[in-house]
Amino acid sequence: MPLSLVIAISVSVGREPAQGERAVPKEAFLDTAGHFFLGVAAVLLASHTVGFLATKLGQPRVTGEIAAGILLGPSFLGALAPDATGRLFPESVLPMFNGLAQLGLVLFMFGVGQELGSMRLRGAASQAMVISQASLFVPLAAGVLVALPLVDQYMDHGVRPVAFVLFVGCALSITAFPVLARVLSDLRMSRTRPGQLSLFAAAVGDGGSWLVLAVVLALSHGTDPMSVLGRALAVVAVTVVFVGPLRRLVAQWADRVPGVAGAPAITLFLVAAVGASSALTAALGIHQLIGALLVGLIWPREHRVAIAAVAPLASTAKTILLPFFFLGFGLTVDLRSLHLDGRAGIVLLSLLAAATAAKITGPSLAARLTGLPWRESFTVGVLLNARGLTELVVLQIGYEARLINEELLGLLTIVALATTLMTTPLLRLTGGLPDRLQDPLPLPHDTTASVAEAPVDAVAAKGVGDRLGSASDGASHRAGGST
């Protein structure tokens, strides 16, 4: 009801006067600040409402939040009332929304980096690494093969073909790590072997995907081989500096911060570090989100105050700021322009089939070959097929870098949403939910104190490496006779 009221007001703002009615300038009703706050109310209400409905349908909340952004754009609201989107989100407030979206994105990517950095290989190194590499390279290769015949129609002018095909492969290889963690938590699968292995594989595989993306961006901006090589070396050099000396310096600084009283100083330092690192990588021709990811990778993982300082920022980014990224994405994509009854429909089916088959089959076979039963192996593959928010971030980066055109952006958006939506139904259909899986593993004792403080996604990820290590020998032994 509140959302309907906001949209009704937006439609009335600036409408053309009826015959005989005196025209009232838009400015007499709402100025720029008024439009901004009306837009904020609409975005947050739509995000909360559709996200809530998604949870009632058995889907992760973020899936509904993504859908809300698309519904507020030309794909839905613009179709119902052609001028409504422009009146609700006029050009004068879009830069403000974009600023909120960019802040939410860098904080989100910091959280992804922090979760990736918390993954540790102990005991189950061979099994987890084989699955993670299959999760990365099989869909990457499938995406490259599907993209080859699409170069002429969907590659933007002036882009290197190698950058285009690698980008499509990278987009199909992504797993939405935070979405996966939320799905595992909602389905009570965080303590099962498939849940732990899929989370670990998503962490390692996504780290590789972001590295591939950084190289693709370097290729897309390079005008000659030496320029491309220089940017690739810059990626490697920045990464080495961050994970080497900077990691140690940050850990030493955090150890000197006095207890809980130092939490505000740590929060201030974190925001400044994310901003500075994002600006650095942007200046080097890498995307600014890579800088935020690197700060997350080196953030202290054993320092309780440093971890506690992250929680309010993560909550704000997810609930308040990221919906504005979904709005910006929804305003960019017009799904009505896709003519799926012709060539575009064939391309969509090809992309969806390649994305789903490669992402499920590759990790499933790798899990089976390393000792998991067939059912649990297939569950791992299905879980890794969720793309969601992370792929949308990658697609937006590629679109802004002119690697893909608007039509392919729309097709890959449908693939991202479809592969995420099918996760829970496939698990129910194939018996992959916890009551059908074997051997749930106990949480490690050292993580119980942090459960109340850390965000949901971080809780799901924390200690995965330790649990895998302690259970790997028993899991492999049991799997041998339970096919």
Backbone torsions as a table, in degrees:
resi	resn	phi	psi	omega
1	MET	NA	-49.7	177.6
2	PRO	-59.6	-39.3	-179.7
3	LEU	-63.9	-42.1	178.7
4	SER	-61.5	-37.6	179.4
5	LEU	-65.1	-44.7	-179.5
6	VAL	-61.8	-44.2	-179.3
7	ILE	-66.1	-38.0	178.1
8	ALA	-62.7	-40.5	177.4
9	ILE	-63.9	-41.3	-178.0
10	SER	-63.6	-37.6	-179.7
11	VAL	-67.2	-33.3	-178.1
12	SER	-77.8	-22.3	-178.1
13	VAL	-69.3	123.0	175.3
14	GLY	74.8	13.2	-178.9
15	ARG	-67.5	156.8	177.8
16	GLU	-69.4	135.1	-178.9
17	PRO	-67.5	146.3	177.0
18	ALA	-71.7	165.5	-178.8
19	GLN	-60.1	128.1	-178.8
20	GLY	85.5	-7.3	-179.0
21	GLU	-90.8	137.3	-179.3
22	ARG	-71.0	131.7	179.6
23	ALA	-70.5	133.3	176.2
24	VAL	-115.3	123.0	-179.6
25	PRO	-58.6	148.3	178.3
26	LYS	-56.5	-39.2	-175.0
27	GLU	-62.6	-23.2	179.7
28	ALA	-73.4	-18.1	-179.6
29	PHE	-99.6	-52.0	-179.7
30	LEU	-140.9	132.0	171.7
31	ASP	-90.1	-171.3	-176.8
32	THR	-61.0	-42.9	179.0
33	ALA	-62.4	-40.9	178.4
34	GLY	-63.3	-42.2	176.5
35	HIS	-62.1	-38.8	-179.8
36	PHE	-61.0	-49.3	-176.8
37	PHE	-71.9	-32.2	174.0
38	LEU	-63.6	-42.7	178.4
39	GLY	-64.4	-40.4	177.6
40	VAL	-60.0	-45.4	179.4
41	ALA	-61.2	-43.3	-178.9
42	ALA	-64.1	-44.4	-177.5
43	VAL	-64.5	-47.7	-176.4
44	LEU	-69.7	-38.8	177.7
45	LEU	-65.6	-43.2	179.2
46	ALA	-64.8	-42.6	-179.4
47	SER	-61.9	-45.8	-178.8
48	HIS	-67.2	-43.5	-175.9
49	THR	-66.0	-50.9	-177.9
50	VAL	-70.1	-34.2	175.5
51	GLY	-62.5	-40.9	177.5
52	PHE	-63.5	-43.9	178.5
53	LEU	-61.6	-36.5	179.4
54	ALA	-63.0	-40.7	179.3
55	THR	-65.2	-34.0	178.1
56	LYS	-68.6	-23.5	178.3
57	LEU	-92.9	8.1	178.5
58	GLY	81.5	17.2	179.2
59	GLN	-107.9	155.2	175.7
60	PRO	-64.1	147.3	-176.7
61	ARG	-56.7	-37.0	-175.6
62	VAL	-63.2	-27.7	176.9
63	THR	-63.1	-42.8	176.1
64	GLY	-66.5	-36.3	179.7
65	GLU	-66.0	-38.8	175.6
66	ILE	-63.4	-45.0	179.5
67	ALA	-61.4	-36.2	179.6
68	ALA	-61.5	-41.6	178.2
69	GLY	-61.8	-40.6	179.0
70	ILE	-69.3	-37.7	-179.9
71	LEU	-64.5	-31.2	-179.3
72	LEU	-80.4	-7.4	-178.7
73	GLY	-94.3	-167.4	-177.9
74	PRO	-66.3	-17.8	-177.9
75	SER	-66.0	-30.6	-176.4
76	PHE	-129.2	-64.6	-179.1
77	LEU	-61.4	-40.3	177.9
78	GLY	-65.5	-27.1	177.6
79	ALA	-76.7	-36.9	179.9
80	LEU	-72.1	-43.8	-179.9
81	ALA	-136.9	98.3	-170.0
82	PRO	-51.4	-31.8	-177.9
83	ASP	-98.1	-2.7	-171.8
84	ALA	-65.5	-43.3	-178.3
85	THR	-62.0	-43.7	179.2
86	GLY	-65.5	-33.6	178.8
87	ARG	-75.8	-37.2	179.3
88	LEU	-73.9	-36.1	-178.9
89	PHE	-127.3	73.1	-179.3
90	PRO	-66.3	162.3	-176.9
91	GLU	-56.3	-31.8	-175.4
92	SER	-66.4	-23.9	-178.1
93	VAL	-102.9	-10.1	-177.7
94	LEU	-60.7	-39.9	176.4
95	PRO	-61.2	-33.4	177.5
96	MET	-66.0	-45.7	177.8
97	PHE	-63.4	-37.6	179.2
98	ASN	-64.6	-37.1	176.2
99	GLY	-62.1	-43.9	176.3
100	LEU	-62.3	-40.3	-179.5
101	ALA	-64.8	-43.5	-178.9
102	GLN	-65.0	-40.0	176.6
103	LEU	-63.4	-43.4	177.5
104	GLY	-62.3	-38.8	-179.0
105	LEU	-66.2	-44.3	-177.9
106	VAL	-67.9	-36.0	176.3
107	LEU	-69.1	-37.1	175.6
108	PHE	-62.2	-45.6	-179.7
109	MET	-68.0	-31.3	171.9
110	PHE	-59.6	-44.7	178.9
111	GLY	-63.0	-38.8	176.7
112	VAL	-62.1	-44.9	178.4
113	GLY	-62.2	-39.4	178.9
114	GLN	-63.0	-41.8	-179.7
115	GLU	-70.0	-37.8	176.4
116	LEU	-62.6	-41.0	-179.4
117	GLY	-68.6	-19.7	-179.5
118	SER	-81.9	-9.9	179.9
119	MET	-75.9	128.6	-179.5
120	ARG	-128.0	139.5	178.1
121	LEU	-92.2	114.3	175.6
122	ARG	-143.1	119.6	174.4
123	GLY	79.0	-52.5	-176.8
124	ALA	-97.9	28.8	-174.1
125	ALA	-58.0	-48.1	-174.8
126	SER	-66.1	-45.1	-179.1
127	GLN	-64.1	-48.7	-177.4
128	ALA	-65.7	-40.1	-177.8
129	MET	-69.4	-38.4	178.2
130	VAL	-62.2	-44.6	179.6
131	ILE	-64.3	-43.6	-177.7
132	SER	-65.6	-38.7	179.3
133	GLN	-69.8	-36.7	175.2
134	ALA	-65.0	-37.4	178.8
135	SER	-65.2	-27.8	-180.0
136	LEU	-88.8	-53.5	-166.6
137	PHE	-82.9	-31.4	179.9
138	VAL	-65.9	-52.4	176.5
139	PRO	-68.3	-28.3	176.0
140	LEU	-62.3	-46.2	178.5
141	ALA	-65.3	-41.0	179.1
142	ALA	-62.9	-40.9	178.7
143	GLY	-64.5	-39.9	177.8
144	VAL	-62.4	-44.2	-179.3
145	LEU	-64.2	-41.9	179.3
146	VAL	-67.9	-33.0	-176.2
147	ALA	-75.4	-23.2	-175.6
148	LEU	-55.8	-47.6	178.9
149	PRO	-76.6	-3.0	-178.0
150	LEU	-95.6	-2.8	-172.2
151	VAL	-57.1	-48.9	-173.3
152	ASP	-66.1	-35.5	-173.5
153	GLN	-93.0	-33.5	-170.1
154	TYR	-113.4	-6.9	177.9
155	MET	-83.8	133.6	-180.0
156	ASP	-69.9	155.7	-176.1
157	HIS	-64.7	135.4	176.2
158	GLY	87.9	-0.1	-178.9
159	VAL	-89.4	141.8	175.1
160	ARG	-68.5	131.8	179.5
161	PRO	-56.2	-37.2	-179.6
162	VAL	-64.0	-36.3	178.0
163	ALA	-68.3	-39.0	-179.9
164	PHE	-62.9	-50.7	-175.7
165	VAL	-69.0	-36.2	177.1
166	LEU	-67.0	-35.0	178.9
167	PHE	-66.0	-44.8	178.5
168	VAL	-61.2	-42.7	176.5
169	GLY	-61.2	-41.5	178.3
170	CYS	-63.0	-42.3	-179.7
171	ALA	-62.1	-37.9	-179.6
172	LEU	-77.8	-18.3	-177.9
173	SER	-86.9	-10.2	-175.3
174	ILE	-71.7	140.5	165.5
175	THR	-115.5	136.1	179.8
176	ALA	-76.3	91.8	-175.8
177	PHE	-55.1	-50.7	179.4
178	PRO	-64.6	-37.6	178.0
179	VAL	-64.8	-41.4	178.5
180	LEU	-61.6	-43.6	178.8
181	ALA	-60.9	-39.7	179.1
182	ARG	-68.4	-40.1	177.8
183	VAL	-61.5	-44.8	179.9
184	LEU	-61.6	-40.1	179.1
185	SER	-67.1	-45.7	-178.3
186	ASP	-64.4	-36.2	-178.0
187	LEU	-91.9	5.6	-178.9
188	ARG	55.8	44.9	-179.1
189	MET	-112.1	3.8	-175.7
190	SER	-63.6	-22.8	-176.2
191	ARG	-104.7	10.3	176.5
192	THR	-95.2	157.1	178.7
193	ARG	-58.8	-47.8	178.5
194	PRO	-60.3	-39.1	179.6
195	GLY	-63.1	-44.6	-178.7
196	GLN	-68.1	-44.4	-179.2
197	LEU	-65.6	-39.9	179.8
198	SER	-66.9	-38.3	179.5
199	LEU	-65.5	-43.1	178.5
200	PHE	-65.2	-44.8	-179.6
201	ALA	-63.3	-37.1	177.7
202	ALA	-64.9	-39.3	179.7
203	ALA	-63.2	-51.5	-177.8
204	VAL	-68.3	-44.3	-179.0
205	GLY	-63.6	-40.8	179.3
206	ASP	-67.9	-32.8	173.8
207	GLY	-59.2	-42.8	176.6
208	GLY	-66.0	-38.0	179.8
209	SER	-64.7	-40.8	178.3
210	TRP	-67.0	-34.4	175.8
211	LEU	-65.5	-43.0	176.4
212	VAL	-61.0	-41.4	179.6
213	LEU	-62.1	-41.4	178.4
214	ALA	-61.3	-40.4	178.0
215	VAL	-66.6	-40.5	179.0
216	VAL	-61.7	-42.3	178.1
217	LEU	-63.5	-38.5	176.4
218	ALA	-63.4	-41.2	178.1
219	LEU	-64.3	-39.2	-175.9
220	SER	-69.6	-28.4	-178.4
221	HIS	-93.7	-15.2	-176.9
222	GLY	-75.9	135.7	178.9
223	THR	-100.2	-12.2	178.3
224	ASP	-151.6	163.8	-176.6
225	PRO	-56.7	-37.9	-179.1
226	MET	-67.5	-36.7	177.6
227	SER	-65.8	-43.0	177.5
228	VAL	-61.6	-45.2	179.7
229	LEU	-62.3	-39.7	-179.8
230	GLY	-62.8	-42.6	179.5
231	ARG	-69.0	-38.2	177.5
232	ALA	-63.2	-41.6	177.7
233	LEU	-65.5	-34.2	177.4
234	ALA	-63.6	-40.2	176.8
235	VAL	-59.0	-48.4	-178.7
236	VAL	-63.8	-44.4	-176.8
237	ALA	-64.0	-45.1	180.0
238	VAL	-63.0	-42.1	179.4
239	THR	-62.5	-44.4	-179.6
240	VAL	-62.9	-42.7	180.0
241	VAL	-63.5	-41.7	-178.8
242	PHE	-66.5	-50.8	-174.7
243	VAL	-78.5	-9.5	178.3
244	GLY	-100.6	-100.6	-174.6
245	PRO	-63.9	-38.2	-178.9
246	LEU	-65.1	-38.0	177.7
247	ARG	-58.2	-45.4	-179.0
248	ARG	-66.4	-39.8	179.7
249	LEU	-64.4	-42.3	179.4
250	VAL	-65.0	-40.6	179.1
251	ALA	-64.0	-42.3	178.8
252	GLN	-65.0	-40.1	179.0
253	TRP	-65.2	-42.8	-179.7
254	ALA	-63.0	-35.8	179.4
255	ASP	-64.7	-24.6	-178.2
256	ARG	-89.9	-7.6	179.1
257	VAL	-74.9	130.4	-174.4
258	PRO	-76.6	98.7	169.0
259	GLY	47.5	-150.7	-176.4
260	VAL	-64.8	-29.5	-179.1
261	ALA	-62.7	-21.9	-179.3
262	GLY	-89.0	1.5	-177.7
263	ALA	-59.6	-43.4	177.8
264	PRO	-59.7	-38.3	178.9
265	ALA	-65.1	-38.5	179.4
266	ILE	-67.2	-41.6	178.4
267	THR	-61.6	-44.5	178.3
268	LEU	-61.8	-43.6	178.6
269	PHE	-62.7	-39.9	-179.0
270	LEU	-61.8	-49.4	-178.2
271	VAL	-62.6	-42.0	178.9
272	ALA	-64.7	-40.6	-179.0
273	ALA	-66.9	-41.4	178.3
274	VAL	-63.3	-43.5	179.2
275	GLY	-63.9	-45.1	-178.7
276	ALA	-66.4	-42.5	-179.4
277	SER	-66.3	-39.7	178.1
278	SER	-63.5	-41.4	178.1
279	ALA	-64.5	-38.0	-179.7
280	LEU	-63.5	-49.7	-178.0
281	THR	-68.0	-32.9	175.7
282	ALA	-64.7	-40.1	179.5
283	ALA	-66.4	-29.3	179.8
284	LEU	-81.6	-2.1	-179.4
285	GLY	88.6	2.3	171.8
286	ILE	-90.9	164.7	-179.0
287	HIS	-76.3	148.7	-178.0
288	GLN	-61.6	-27.2	-179.7
289	LEU	-67.4	-25.7	176.9
290	ILE	-63.4	-37.8	177.6
291	GLY	-62.3	-44.0	178.1
292	ALA	-64.2	-38.8	177.5
293	LEU	-60.4	-41.6	-179.0
294	LEU	-65.6	-38.3	177.1
295	VAL	-62.7	-40.5	177.0
296	GLY	-62.3	-37.4	-179.8
297	LEU	-62.7	-33.7	-175.1
298	ILE	-99.2	0.6	-177.9
299	TRP	-66.6	136.3	-177.1
300	PRO	-56.2	130.1	-177.4
301	ARG	-101.1	-14.5	-177.9
302	GLU	-106.8	0.8	-176.3
303	HIS	-96.9	111.3	-172.4
304	ARG	-62.5	-40.5	-179.2
305	VAL	-67.5	-39.5	178.5
306	ALA	-64.1	-37.9	178.2
307	ILE	-69.6	-41.5	-179.4
308	ALA	-65.1	-32.4	-179.0
309	ALA	-67.7	-22.9	-177.8
310	VAL	-78.2	-33.0	-170.2
311	ALA	-55.0	-49.2	-178.9
312	PRO	-65.4	-33.4	177.9
313	LEU	-67.3	-41.4	179.3
314	ALA	-63.4	-41.5	179.9
315	SER	-65.4	-42.5	179.1
316	THR	-63.8	-42.8	-179.3
317	ALA	-61.5	-42.7	-174.7
318	LYS	-74.7	-41.8	-172.3
319	THR	-92.1	-29.1	-173.9
320	ILE	-108.8	-42.9	-169.9
321	LEU	-93.2	-43.1	-176.4
322	LEU	-61.8	-31.7	175.5
323	PRO	-55.3	-26.1	178.2
324	PHE	-76.3	-26.0	170.8
325	PHE	-68.4	-42.2	178.1
326	PHE	-62.4	-36.6	176.3
327	LEU	-63.3	-49.1	179.7
328	GLY	-58.9	-39.7	177.5
329	PHE	-65.3	-42.8	-180.0
330	GLY	-65.0	-33.6	177.2
331	LEU	-72.1	-25.6	179.9
332	THR	-78.1	-38.7	-173.8
333	VAL	-94.3	127.1	173.7
334	ASP	-118.5	96.9	-176.3
335	LEU	-67.8	-16.5	178.1
336	ARG	-67.9	-24.3	-176.7
337	SER	-77.5	-9.4	-179.7
338	LEU	-81.6	124.1	177.6
339	HIS	-100.4	88.9	-170.8
340	LEU	-80.5	1.9	178.6
341	ASP	-88.7	-1.5	-179.4
342	GLY	-122.8	-135.6	-177.7
343	ARG	-60.4	-38.2	-178.8
344	ALA	-61.8	-36.0	177.6
345	GLY	-64.3	-40.1	177.8
346	ILE	-65.6	-41.4	178.3
347	VAL	-63.0	-42.7	179.0
348	LEU	-60.7	-46.8	179.6
349	LEU	-62.9	-37.4	179.3
350	SER	-66.1	-44.8	179.1
351	LEU	-64.6	-43.5	-178.7
352	LEU	-66.4	-41.9	179.5
353	ALA	-65.3	-44.4	-180.0
354	ALA	-65.0	-44.4	-179.0
355	ALA	-62.0	-45.5	-176.3
356	THR	-73.0	-48.8	-176.7
357	ALA	-63.5	-44.8	-177.1
358	ALA	-69.4	-40.6	-176.2
359	LYS	-72.7	-30.3	178.5
360	ILE	-85.6	-45.7	-173.7
361	THR	-68.7	-46.4	-177.0
362	GLY	-57.6	-59.4	178.4
363	PRO	-62.8	-33.9	-179.9
364	SER	-63.2	-47.0	178.5
365	LEU	-64.6	-39.8	178.9
366	ALA	-63.4	-41.3	178.8
367	ALA	-65.5	-40.0	179.7
368	ARG	-66.3	-41.8	-179.5
369	LEU	-67.0	-22.5	179.5
370	THR	-98.5	9.7	168.0
371	GLY	117.0	-4.4	179.0
372	LEU	-80.0	149.5	173.1
373	PRO	-63.5	161.7	-176.2
374	TRP	-58.6	-44.6	-176.4
375	ARG	-62.5	-45.7	-180.0
376	GLU	-68.5	-34.4	177.8
377	SER	-63.0	-44.2	179.5
378	PHE	-66.2	-35.7	177.6
379	THR	-61.3	-41.3	177.3
380	VAL	-58.6	-46.3	180.0
381	GLY	-62.7	-42.7	179.7
382	VAL	-63.1	-42.7	179.8
383	LEU	-63.1	-39.2	-178.6
384	LEU	-73.7	-8.5	-179.5
385	ASN	-81.1	-8.5	179.0
386	ALA	-74.7	126.4	-177.5
387	ARG	-113.6	-57.7	171.2
388	GLY	53.5	-132.7	-171.0
389	LEU	-58.2	-44.6	-174.5
390	THR	-61.4	-40.9	178.5
391	GLU	-67.8	-34.7	176.9
392	LEU	-62.5	-38.3	176.3
393	VAL	-62.1	-45.4	179.2
394	VAL	-62.1	-43.8	-179.9
395	LEU	-62.9	-40.0	179.0
396	GLN	-64.5	-39.9	177.2
397	ILE	-61.6	-45.9	179.9
398	GLY	-64.7	-37.5	179.4
399	TYR	-68.8	-42.4	178.9
400	GLU	-66.0	-31.4	177.7
401	ALA	-83.5	3.2	179.3
402	ARG	62.1	30.9	175.9
403	LEU	-78.5	-30.6	180.0
404	ILE	-132.1	157.0	178.3
405	ASN	-92.1	178.7	-174.2
406	GLU	-65.4	-35.0	-178.6
407	GLU	-66.3	-44.0	178.8
408	LEU	-68.6	-32.7	174.4
409	LEU	-57.6	-44.5	178.8
410	GLY	-64.6	-41.6	-180.0
411	LEU	-65.0	-43.9	-179.3
412	LEU	-70.8	-26.8	174.2
413	THR	-64.5	-42.6	177.3
414	ILE	-62.7	-40.2	177.8
415	VAL	-61.5	-44.1	-179.6
416	ALA	-61.3	-45.0	-179.3
417	LEU	-69.6	-41.8	-177.0
418	ALA	-65.2	-43.5	-178.2
419	THR	-68.4	-28.3	176.5
420	THR	-76.2	-42.2	-178.6
421	LEU	-65.2	-29.9	-175.6
422	MET	-81.0	-7.9	-174.3
423	THR	-60.9	-57.6	-177.1
424	THR	-63.9	-46.4	177.1
425	PRO	-58.5	-40.2	178.9
426	LEU	-64.1	-39.0	178.2
427	LEU	-64.4	-41.0	178.7
428	ARG	-68.0	-39.1	-177.4
429	LEU	-67.0	-37.2	-174.5
430	THR	-98.4	4.7	179.1
431	GLY	73.1	33.8	-177.8
432	GLY	-95.5	8.8	179.8
433	LEU	-82.0	164.2	-168.3
434	PRO	-54.3	-34.6	-177.1
435	ASP	-69.7	-10.8	178.4
436	ARG	-108.3	-4.5	-178.3
437	LEU	-96.9	158.1	-175.8
438	GLN	-97.7	152.6	165.1
439	ASP	54.1	66.8	168.6
440	PRO	-62.1	142.3	-173.6
441	LEU	-103.2	139.6	-178.4
442	PRO	-69.8	148.7	174.9
443	LEU	-68.3	143.7	177.5
444	PRO	-67.5	148.2	-175.5
445	HIS	-65.0	-29.1	-173.9
446	ASP	-77.9	-1.8	-179.1
447	THR	-102.9	-8.4	-172.5
448	THR	-67.0	-32.1	-177.0
449	ALA	-69.5	-24.4	-174.8
450	SER	-94.6	-4.8	-174.5
451	VAL	-63.3	-39.6	-176.7
452	ALA	-72.6	-22.2	-173.7
453	GLU	-96.1	-32.9	-171.1
454	ALA	-85.7	153.6	174.2
455	PRO	-64.6	159.7	-173.4
456	VAL	-55.0	-46.3	-175.2
457	ASP	-64.4	-38.7	-180.0
458	ALA	-68.9	-36.5	177.6
459	VAL	-61.6	-43.0	-179.5
460	ALA	-63.6	-33.5	-176.6
461	ALA	-85.2	-26.2	-171.1
462	LYS	-65.0	131.6	175.7
463	GLY	77.6	9.3	-178.3
464	VAL	-62.1	-43.2	-179.5
465	GLY	-60.9	-40.3	179.2
466	ASP	-65.5	-41.7	-178.8
467	ARG	-67.8	-37.8	177.5
468	LEU	-63.7	-41.7	-177.9
469	GLY	-63.9	-42.2	-176.7
470	SER	-72.7	-21.1	-174.3
471	ALA	-107.4	-6.8	-168.6
472	SER	-65.0	-42.0	-177.2
473	ASP	-64.8	-44.2	179.4
474	GLY	-64.8	-38.1	-179.2
475	ALA	-64.6	-43.9	-178.6
476	SER	-65.0	-38.1	-179.0
477	HIS	-66.2	-44.2	-178.3
478	ARG	-68.4	-34.4	-175.7
479	ALA	-66.0	-26.7	-175.5
480	GLY	-58.4	-30.6	-176.5
481	GLY	-114.1	13.3	-175.3
482	SER	-124.4	55.9	179.0
483	THR	-84.8	NA	NA
